[in-house]
């Protein structure tokens, strides 16, 4: 697990017969600054949605995620939900 976390490559867990941890995988091939901004943004999105009791599949959650990503200088595309 330590090697997988350090390298950002969880495929080694499959080779060893372990399951990958829950959560979002951020590839180690991304630039370090982008990985860090993305990690911080995803943590903020998750904690904010939980704290506000918002349905993670809702348009409200999508708008909130887009807003948080923008604050972390990450561009989003329009999200259209079918319902």
Secondary structure, 3 states (H helix, E strand, C coil): CHHHHHHCCCHHHHHHCCCCCCCCCCCCCCCHHHHHHHHHHHHHHHHHHHHHCCCCCCHHHHHHHHHHHHHCCCCCCCCCCCC
